[in-house]
Amino acid sequence: MKVLVLGATGGTGRRLVEQALAQGHVVTAFARNPGKIQTEHSNLKVAHGDILRPESLEPAIQGQDAVLSALGVRVSAIGIVLIVVASQLIAKFAHLAGPLSYLLTIGAPIAAILFFARRTTTLSEGTRNVVRVMEKLGVKRFICESSLGIGDSKGQLGPVYNFIVIPVLLRGIFADKEVQETIIKESSLEWVIVRPGALTNGPRTRKYRAGFANDRSIRGRISRSDVADFMLLQLLDDTYLDKTPGLSY
């Protein structure tokens, strides 16, 4: 098949490209920075573009049999840590006390978290563009990576994610993913929204569970390689068509 991979330079995207090529697919890797794609293969084409620019999507989607999306938005945890450390050091060495000390040591970290975890619309607006172009060009199959914790899978990532990570760091991203899923569901495409657990860099095991609903025995994590494996299976399998299967060990 001819497949387009969105988010091809990300963790899951790179594995999608590698596994798709190994399976004999003709792959187009879509990226804002093509130089980050190091894979070389006779069946690989690299398309330079931006999901927020529909005019760059059209030539990439034209003629494809399916589109696989591993788009994501990163939270700068390093930025938050640096601000927290810097605020503590400044307060200590400047010998600040009272309200100024509290403002710097507590207020600055809170402001940093609110800034880095703010609501964005990159995923939803980009996906809206992808869907519109696919519908215009008659490309039907769309396999999209989302996340556990979205929609009716809320609470399945475990207490640390449910009460700390998502509310503090991922609140804005998860809100955007909710909109992204709605856009896909309301489209005329043949879609599968894949909801993996917390992603790891582990190997491809092909030993994972999919399609569960409110199963509290799941481990809530899965390797990016296994996510790519499952997404590629959906190219020719209609089991989860128009569904939102969870994915975890």
SULCOR-V759260 format. One record per pair of residues at least 24 apart in sequence whose ideal C-beta (glycine too) atoms are under 10 Angstrom apart, sorted by sequence separation. I is the first residue (numbers start at 1). J is the second residue. If there is no record, write none. Layout:
BEGIN
i:I j:J
i:I j:J
END
This chain:
BEGIN
i:1 j:25
i:2 j:26
i:3 j:27
i:4 j:28
i:5 j:29
i:6 j:30
i:7 j:31
i:8 j:32
i:9 j:33
i:13 j:37
i:14 j:38
i:17 j:41
i:20 j:44
i:32 j:56
i:84 j:108
i:85 j:109
i:87 j:111
i:150 j:174
i:154 j:178
i:196 j:220
i:197 j:221
i:198 j:222
i:199 j:223
i:200 j:224
i:201 j:225
i:202 j:226
i:204 j:228
i:205 j:229
i:206 j:230
i:210 j:234
i:222 j:246
i:1 j:26
i:2 j:27
i:3 j:28
i:4 j:29
i:5 j:30
i:6 j:31
i:7 j:32
i:9 j:34
i:14 j:39
i:83 j:108
i:84 j:109
i:87 j:112
i:149 j:174
i:150 j:175
i:196 j:221
i:197 j:222
i:199 j:224
i:200 j:225
i:204 j:229
i:222 j:247
i:1 j:27
i:2 j:28
i:3 j:29
i:4 j:30
i:5 j:31
i:8 j:34
i:9 j:35
i:10 j:36
i:18 j:44
i:30 j:56
i:83 j:109
i:84 j:110
i:86 j:112
i:147 j:173
i:151 j:177
i:196 j:222
i:199 j:225
i:200 j:226
i:220 j:246
i:222 j:248
i:223 j:249
i:9 j:36
i:17 j:44
i:30 j:57
i:147 j:174
i:150 j:177
i:151 j:178
i:196 j:223
i:199 j:226
i:200 j:227
i:206 j:233
i:221 j:248
i:222 j:249
i:8 j:36
i:9 j:37
i:81 j:109
i:83 j:111
i:84 j:112
i:146 j:174
i:149 j:177
i:150 j:178
i:196 j:224
i:199 j:227
i:211 j:239
i:218 j:246
i:220 j:248
i:221 j:249
i:8 j:37
i:9 j:38
i:17 j:46
i:80 j:109
i:83 j:112
i:84 j:113
i:149 j:178
i:210 j:239
i:211 j:240
i:218 j:247
i:219 j:248
i:220 j:249
i:30 j:60
i:82 j:112
i:83 j:113
i:147 j:177
i:150 j:180
i:151 j:181
i:196 j:226
i:197 j:227
i:210 j:240
i:218 j:248
i:219 j:249
i:8 j:39
i:28 j:59
i:29 j:60
i:30 j:61
i:81 j:112
i:146 j:177
i:150 j:181
i:151 j:182
i:196 j:227
i:213 j:244
i:215 j:246
i:217 j:248
i:218 j:249
i:5 j:37
i:28 j:60
i:80 j:112
i:83 j:115
i:145 j:177
i:146 j:178
i:195 j:227
i:211 j:243
i:213 j:245
i:214 j:246
i:28 j:61
i:79 j:112
i:80 j:113
i:83 j:116
i:144 j:177
i:165 j:198
i:194 j:227
i:211 j:244
i:212 j:245
i:213 j:246
i:215 j:248
i:28 j:62
i:79 j:113
i:146 j:180
i:147 j:181
i:151 j:185
i:194 j:228
i:196 j:230
i:211 j:245
i:212 j:246
i:28 j:63
i:80 j:115
i:146 j:181
i:196 j:231
i:210 j:245
i:211 j:246
i:212 j:247
i:8 j:44
i:28 j:64
i:76 j:112
i:79 j:115
i:80 j:116
i:144 j:180
i:161 j:197
i:194 j:230
i:209 j:245
i:210 j:246
i:211 j:247
i:212 j:248
i:26 j:63
i:27 j:64
i:30 j:67
i:79 j:116
i:80 j:117
i:144 j:181
i:161 j:198
i:194 j:231
i:209 j:246
i:210 j:247
i:8 j:46
i:26 j:64
i:30 j:68
i:75 j:113
i:78 j:116
i:146 j:184
i:160 j:198
i:192 j:230
i:209 j:247
i:210 j:248
i:5 j:44
i:8 j:47
i:26 j:65
i:28 j:67
i:30 j:69
i:76 j:115
i:77 j:116
i:144 j:183
i:156 j:195
i:158 j:197
i:192 j:231
i:208 j:247
i:209 j:248
i:25 j:65
i:76 j:116
i:144 j:184
i:157 j:197
i:158 j:198
i:194 j:234
i:208 j:248
i:209 j:249
i:2 j:43
i:4 j:45
i:6 j:47
i:25 j:66
i:27 j:68
i:30 j:71
i:75 j:116
i:76 j:117
i:156 j:197
i:157 j:198
i:192 j:233
i:208 j:249
i:5 j:47
i:74 j:116
i:75 j:117
i:142 j:184
i:151 j:193
i:153 j:195
i:192 j:234
i:207 j:249
i:2 j:45
i:4 j:47
i:6 j:49
i:25 j:68
i:75 j:118
i:150 j:193
i:152 j:195
i:191 j:234
i:192 j:235
i:7 j:51
i:151 j:195
i:153 j:197
i:190 j:234
i:205 j:249
i:6 j:51
i:142 j:187
i:144 j:189
i:150 j:195
i:192 j:237
i:20 j:66
i:147 j:193
i:149 j:195
i:192 j:238
i:194 j:240
i:73 j:120
i:140 j:187
i:142 j:189
i:143 j:190
i:144 j:191
i:145 j:192
i:146 j:193
i:147 j:194
i:148 j:195
i:192 j:239
i:193 j:240
i:202 j:249
i:20 j:68
i:73 j:121
i:140 j:188
i:141 j:189
i:142 j:190
i:143 j:191
i:144 j:192
i:145 j:193
i:146 j:194
i:147 j:195
i:148 j:196
i:149 j:197
i:190 j:238
i:192 j:240
i:73 j:122
i:117 j:166
i:127 j:176
i:131 j:180
i:140 j:189
i:141 j:190
i:142 j:191
i:143 j:192
i:144 j:193
i:145 j:194
i:146 j:195
i:147 j:196
i:148 j:197
i:149 j:198
i:191 j:240
i:192 j:241
i:193 j:242
i:194 j:243
i:195 j:244
i:196 j:245
i:197 j:246
i:200 j:249
i:72 j:122
i:73 j:123
i:117 j:167
i:123 j:173
i:126 j:176
i:127 j:177
i:130 j:180
i:139 j:189
i:140 j:190
i:141 j:191
i:142 j:192
i:143 j:193
i:144 j:194
i:145 j:195
i:146 j:196
i:147 j:197
i:148 j:198
i:191 j:241
i:192 j:242
i:193 j:243
i:194 j:244
i:195 j:245
i:196 j:246
i:197 j:247
i:198 j:248
i:6 j:57
i:17 j:68
i:71 j:122
i:72 j:123
i:117 j:168
i:121 j:172
i:122 j:173
i:124 j:175
i:125 j:176
i:128 j:179
i:132 j:183
i:139 j:190
i:140 j:191
i:141 j:192
i:142 j:193
i:143 j:194
i:144 j:195
i:145 j:196
i:147 j:198
i:190 j:241
i:191 j:242
i:192 j:243
i:193 j:244
i:194 j:245
i:195 j:246
i:196 j:247
i:197 j:248
i:16 j:68
i:71 j:123
i:117 j:169
i:119 j:171
i:120 j:172
i:123 j:175
i:124 j:176
i:127 j:179
i:128 j:180
i:131 j:183
i:135 j:187
i:147 j:199
i:190 j:242
i:191 j:243
i:192 j:244
i:193 j:245
i:194 j:246
i:195 j:247
i:196 j:248
i:197 j:249
i:4 j:57
i:16 j:69
i:17 j:70
i:73 j:126
i:116 j:169
i:117 j:170
i:118 j:171
i:119 j:172
i:120 j:173
i:123 j:176
i:124 j:177
i:127 j:180
i:130 j:183
i:131 j:184
i:134 j:187
i:135 j:188
i:189 j:242
i:191 j:244
i:192 j:245
i:194 j:247
i:195 j:248
i:6 j:60
i:16 j:70
i:69 j:123
i:114 j:168
i:117 j:171
i:118 j:172
i:119 j:173
i:121 j:175
i:122 j:176
i:123 j:177
i:124 j:178
i:125 j:179
i:126 j:180
i:127 j:181
i:129 j:183
i:130 j:184
i:134 j:188
i:135 j:189
i:145 j:199
i:5 j:60
i:6 j:61
i:13 j:68
i:15 j:70
i:71 j:126
i:113 j:168
i:117 j:172
i:118 j:173
i:119 j:174
i:120 j:175
i:121 j:176
i:123 j:178
i:124 j:179
i:125 j:180
i:127 j:182
i:128 j:183
i:131 j:186
i:132 j:187
i:134 j:189
i:4 j:60
i:12 j:68
i:13 j:69
i:14 j:70
i:71 j:127
i:113 j:169
i:116 j:172
i:117 j:173
i:119 j:175
i:120 j:176
i:123 j:179
i:124 j:180
i:127 j:183
i:128 j:184
i:131 j:187
i:156 j:212
i:4 j:61
i:12 j:69
i:13 j:70
i:69 j:126
i:114 j:171
i:117 j:174
i:119 j:176
i:123 j:180
i:124 j:181
i:126 j:183
i:127 j:184
i:130 j:187
i:131 j:188
i:134 j:191
i:156 j:213
i:185 j:242
i:4 j:62
i:12 j:70
i:13 j:71
i:69 j:127
i:110 j:168
i:113 j:171
i:114 j:172
i:121 j:179
i:122 j:180
i:123 j:181
i:124 j:182
i:125 j:183
i:131 j:189
i:156 j:214
i:158 j:216
i:162 j:220
i:184 j:242
i:4 j:63
i:11 j:70
i:12 j:71
i:13 j:72
i:71 j:130
i:121 j:180
i:124 j:183
i:128 j:187
i:130 j:189
i:153 j:212
i:155 j:214
i:156 j:215
i:161 j:220
i:185 j:244
i:4 j:64
i:8 j:68
i:10 j:70
i:12 j:72
i:119 j:179
i:123 j:183
i:124 j:184
i:127 j:187
i:131 j:191
i:153 j:213
i:154 j:214
i:156 j:216
i:158 j:218
i:160 j:220
i:161 j:221
i:184 j:244
i:2 j:63
i:3 j:64
i:4 j:65
i:5 j:66
i:6 j:67
i:7 j:68
i:9 j:70
i:10 j:71
i:11 j:72
i:69 j:130
i:152 j:213
i:153 j:214
i:155 j:216
i:157 j:218
i:158 j:219
i:159 j:220
i:2 j:64
i:3 j:65
i:4 j:66
i:5 j:67
i:6 j:68
i:7 j:69
i:8 j:70
i:10 j:72
i:152 j:214
i:156 j:218
i:158 j:220
i:1 j:64
i:2 j:65
i:3 j:66
i:4 j:67
i:5 j:68
i:6 j:69
i:7 j:70
i:8 j:71
i:67 j:130
i:157 j:220
i:158 j:221
i:181 j:244
i:1 j:65
i:2 j:66
i:3 j:67
i:4 j:68
i:5 j:69
i:6 j:70
i:7 j:71
i:10 j:74
i:67 j:131
i:148 j:212
i:156 j:220
i:157 j:221
i:1 j:66
i:3 j:68
i:4 j:69
i:5 j:70
i:6 j:71
i:7 j:72
i:67 j:133
i:67 j:134
i:66 j:134
i:52 j:121
i:57 j:126
i:61 j:130
i:52 j:122
i:60 j:130
i:64 j:134
i:148 j:218
i:51 j:122
i:58 j:129
i:62 j:133
i:149 j:220
i:51 j:123
i:54 j:126
i:57 j:129
i:61 j:133
i:67 j:139
i:148 j:220
i:52 j:125
i:53 j:126
i:56 j:129
i:57 j:130
i:60 j:133
i:61 j:134
i:64 j:137
i:66 j:139
i:67 j:140
i:68 j:141
i:69 j:142
i:70 j:143
i:71 j:144
i:72 j:145
i:148 j:221
i:51 j:125
i:52 j:126
i:54 j:128
i:55 j:129
i:58 j:132
i:59 j:133
i:62 j:136
i:63 j:137
i:65 j:139
i:66 j:140
i:67 j:141
i:68 j:142
i:69 j:143
i:70 j:144
i:71 j:145
i:72 j:146
i:148 j:222
i:51 j:126
i:54 j:129
i:57 j:132
i:58 j:133
i:61 j:136
i:62 j:137
i:64 j:139
i:65 j:140
i:66 j:141
i:67 j:142
i:68 j:143
i:69 j:144
i:70 j:145
i:71 j:146
i:72 j:147
i:50 j:126
i:51 j:127
i:52 j:128
i:53 j:129
i:54 j:130
i:57 j:133
i:61 j:137
i:62 j:138
i:63 j:139
i:64 j:140
i:65 j:141
i:66 j:142
i:67 j:143
i:68 j:144
i:69 j:145
i:51 j:128
i:52 j:129
i:56 j:133
i:57 j:134
i:61 j:138
i:62 j:139
i:64 j:141
i:66 j:143
i:67 j:144
i:68 j:145
i:69 j:146
i:51 j:129
i:54 j:132
i:55 j:133
i:58 j:136
i:61 j:139
i:50 j:129
i:51 j:130
i:54 j:133
i:57 j:136
i:58 j:137
i:145 j:224
i:57 j:137
i:51 j:133
i:54 j:136
i:145 j:227
i:145 j:228
i:145 j:230
i:145 j:231
i:143 j:230
i:144 j:231
i:80 j:168
i:143 j:231
i:80 j:169
i:143 j:232
i:75 j:165
i:143 j:233
i:144 j:234
i:156 j:246
i:143 j:234
i:153 j:244
i:157 j:248
i:77 j:169
i:142 j:234
i:143 j:235
i:152 j:244
i:153 j:245
i:156 j:248
i:75 j:168
i:76 j:169
i:141 j:234
i:151 j:244
i:153 j:246
i:75 j:169
i:141 j:235
i:150 j:244
i:152 j:246
i:75 j:170
i:141 j:236
i:75 j:171
i:148 j:244
i:150 j:246
i:73 j:170
i:75 j:172
i:141 j:238
i:143 j:240
i:149 j:246
i:75 j:173
i:146 j:244
i:148 j:246
i:73 j:172
i:74 j:173
i:147 j:246
i:148 j:247
i:30 j:130
i:73 j:173
i:141 j:241
i:144 j:244
i:146 j:246
i:147 j:247
i:148 j:248
i:72 j:173
i:146 j:247
i:145 j:247
i:73 j:176
i:73 j:177
i:72 j:177
i:71 j:177
i:71 j:180
i:69 j:180
i:69 j:184
i:7 j:123
i:7 j:126
i:6 j:126
i:6 j:127
i:67 j:189
i:69 j:191
i:66 j:189
i:6 j:130
i:66 j:190
i:67 j:191
i:68 j:192
i:69 j:193
i:70 j:194
i:69 j:194
i:4 j:130
i:68 j:194
i:16 j:143
i:72 j:199
i:16 j:145
i:4 j:134
i:13 j:145
i:12 j:145
i:4 j:139
i:10 j:145
i:6 j:142
i:2 j:139
i:7 j:144
i:3 j:141
i:4 j:142
i:5 j:143
i:6 j:144
i:7 j:145
i:6 j:145
i:1 j:141
i:3 j:143
i:70 j:224
i:70 j:227
i:70 j:228
i:68 j:228
i:70 j:231
i:69 j:231
i:68 j:231
i:68 j:232
i:66 j:232
i:68 j:234
i:68 j:235
i:66 j:234
i:66 j:235
i:65 j:235
i:66 j:236
i:65 j:236
i:12 j:194
i:12 j:196
i:19 j:204
i:15 j:201
i:18 j:204
i:12 j:199
i:11 j:199
i:10 j:199
i:11 j:200
i:15 j:204
i:11 j:201
i:19 j:225
i:23 j:229
i:18 j:225
i:25 j:232
i:15 j:223
i:16 j:224
i:20 j:228
i:15 j:224
i:16 j:225
i:19 j:228
i:23 j:232
i:14 j:224
i:15 j:225
i:18 j:228
i:19 j:229
i:22 j:232
i:23 j:233
i:25 j:235
i:12 j:223
i:13 j:224
i:14 j:225
i:15 j:226
i:16 j:227
i:17 j:228
i:20 j:231
i:11 j:223
i:12 j:224
i:15 j:227
i:16 j:228
i:19 j:231
i:20 j:232
i:23 j:235
i:11 j:224
i:12 j:225
i:15 j:228
i:16 j:229
i:19 j:232
i:10 j:224
i:11 j:225
i:12 j:226
i:14 j:228
i:15 j:229
i:12 j:227
i:13 j:228
i:16 j:231
i:20 j:235
i:11 j:227
i:12 j:228
i:15 j:231
i:16 j:232
i:11 j:228
i:15 j:232
i:12 j:231
i:5 j:228
i:5 j:231
i:3 j:232
i:1 j:232
i:3 j:235
i:1 j:235
i:1 j:236
END
